[in-house]
Amino acid sequence: MKKIITLCLAVFTIVFSSPAFAEFTQEEKDEIYDELINGYFKGTEMSLNAMPYSQESKNNFITKFKGNFNRQDFINKTWPCFSKYSKTDIYSNPNATLECSKDYLLNYSTSQQALYQELIQKN
């Protein structure tokens, strides 16, 4: 019985001391989301700039697109996934970031169809 308890404690210690269960500070969490959100908007802006629309229309679109984004909702819905990974994985493994954020960001982009239509109609 003592061996079983010792084995259970050893497994518990290994699992909960692994990097995936490491605590993230609020600053680290903010940094992850700042980089991710800024990259998402920068990519959207770069794609938009390749389109033949007026710069004013593009600027209006980006302003509204960013303004409609709910950062806290994004964090609340994606952090459970991100928290499964170690800090190293999040910063070095693009698949971890993609897995955790792709559904939310795709749904967000899709929900902004009215803005896309407005952009197209004004040009």
matplotlib code that plots the C-alpha trace (Angstrom):
import matplotlib.pyplot as plt

x = [0.0, 2.9, 4.3, 1.0, 0.7, 4.3, 3.7, 0.6, 2.4, 5.3, 2.9, 0.9, 4.2, 5.4, 2.2, 1.5, 5.1, 5.3, 5.6, 2.1, 0.8, 3.1, 1.4, 1.5, 1.7, -0.8, 2.0, 2.9, -0.7, -1.1, 2.0, 0.8, -2.5, -1.0, 1.2, -1.5, -4.1, -1.6, -0.5, -4.0, -4.9, -1.6, -2.3, -5.8, -4.5, -1.7, -4.3, -6.6, -3.8, -3.3, -6.9, -7.8, -9.9, -9.4, -7.1, -9.9, -12.2, -9.4, -8.7, -12.4, -12.7, -9.7, -10.9, -14.3, -12.9, -10.6, -13.3, -15.7, -13.2, -13.8, -10.4, -11.8, -14.2, -11.3, -9.2, -12.0, -12.8, -9.2, -7.2, -8.4, -6.6, -3.5, -3.1, -2.6, 0.7, 4.0, 5.4, 8.0, 5.3, 3.3, 6.2, 7.9, 5.2, 2.9, 0.6, -0.3, -1.2, -3.2, -5.0, -6.1, -7.1, -8.1, -11.8, -12.4, -10.6, -12.3, -15.7, -14.9, -13.8, -17.0, -19.1, -17.7, -19.2, -21.3, -18.1, -16.7, -19.9, -19.7, -16.1, -17.0, -20.0, -18.2, -15.6]
y = [0.0, 2.4, 1.7, 2.6, 5.9, 6.7, 6.0, 8.1, 11.0, 10.7, 10.8, 13.7, 15.6, 15.0, 15.9, 19.1, 20.3, 20.0, 23.2, 23.0, 23.5, 26.4, 29.5, 32.4, 35.9, 38.5, 40.3, 37.1, 36.5, 40.1, 39.7, 36.6, 38.2, 41.6, 39.8, 37.6, 40.3, 42.7, 40.1, 39.2, 42.9, 43.5, 40.5, 41.7, 45.1, 43.8, 41.7, 44.6, 46.9, 44.5, 45.2, 48.0, 50.0, 53.6, 54.2, 56.0, 53.0, 50.6, 52.9, 53.0, 49.3, 48.6, 51.1, 49.5, 45.9, 46.6, 48.5, 45.6, 43.1, 42.0, 41.3, 39.9, 37.6, 36.3, 35.7, 34.0, 31.7, 30.8, 30.8, 27.3, 26.0, 28.2, 27.3, 23.6, 24.6, 25.6, 29.1, 27.7, 26.0, 29.1, 31.2, 28.6, 26.3, 28.0, 25.0, 25.7, 29.3, 28.2, 25.5, 27.8, 30.8, 29.8, 29.0, 32.3, 34.5, 32.8, 33.2, 36.8, 37.5, 35.9, 37.9, 41.1, 40.4, 43.6, 45.6, 43.7, 44.5, 48.1, 48.3, 46.7, 48.9, 52.1, 51.3]
z = [0.0, 0.8, -2.6, -4.3, -2.4, -3.2, -6.9, -6.9, -5.3, -7.7, -10.7, -9.2, -8.7, -12.2, -13.9, -11.9, -12.0, -15.8, -17.8, -19.1, -15.6, -14.9, -13.7, -16.1, -14.7, -15.8, -17.6, -19.5, -20.4, -21.6, -23.7, -25.4, -26.2, -27.2, -29.7, -31.0, -31.5, -33.0, -35.4, -36.4, -37.1, -38.9, -41.1, -41.9, -42.7, -45.0, -46.8, -47.1, -48.4, -51.3, -52.5, -54.9, -52.5, -51.5, -48.5, -46.7, -47.1, -45.9, -42.9, -42.0, -42.3, -40.0, -37.4, -37.2, -37.4, -34.5, -32.6, -32.8, -31.4, -27.8, -26.3, -23.0, -24.8, -26.9, -23.8, -21.9, -24.8, -25.7, -22.5, -21.4, -24.5, -24.2, -20.5, -21.5, -23.1, -21.6, -22.1, -24.4, -26.6, -26.9, -28.0, -30.2, -31.6, -34.1, -34.0, -30.4, -31.1, -34.2, -32.4, -29.6, -31.6, -35.1, -34.4, -32.5, -35.1, -38.0, -36.4, -35.6, -39.2, -40.5, -38.1, -39.7, -43.1, -42.9, -42.8, -45.8, -47.7, -46.7, -47.9, -51.3, -51.8, -51.2, -53.9]

ax = plt.figure().add_subplot(projection="3d")
ax.plot(x, y, z, "-o")
ax.set_aspect("equal")
plt.show()
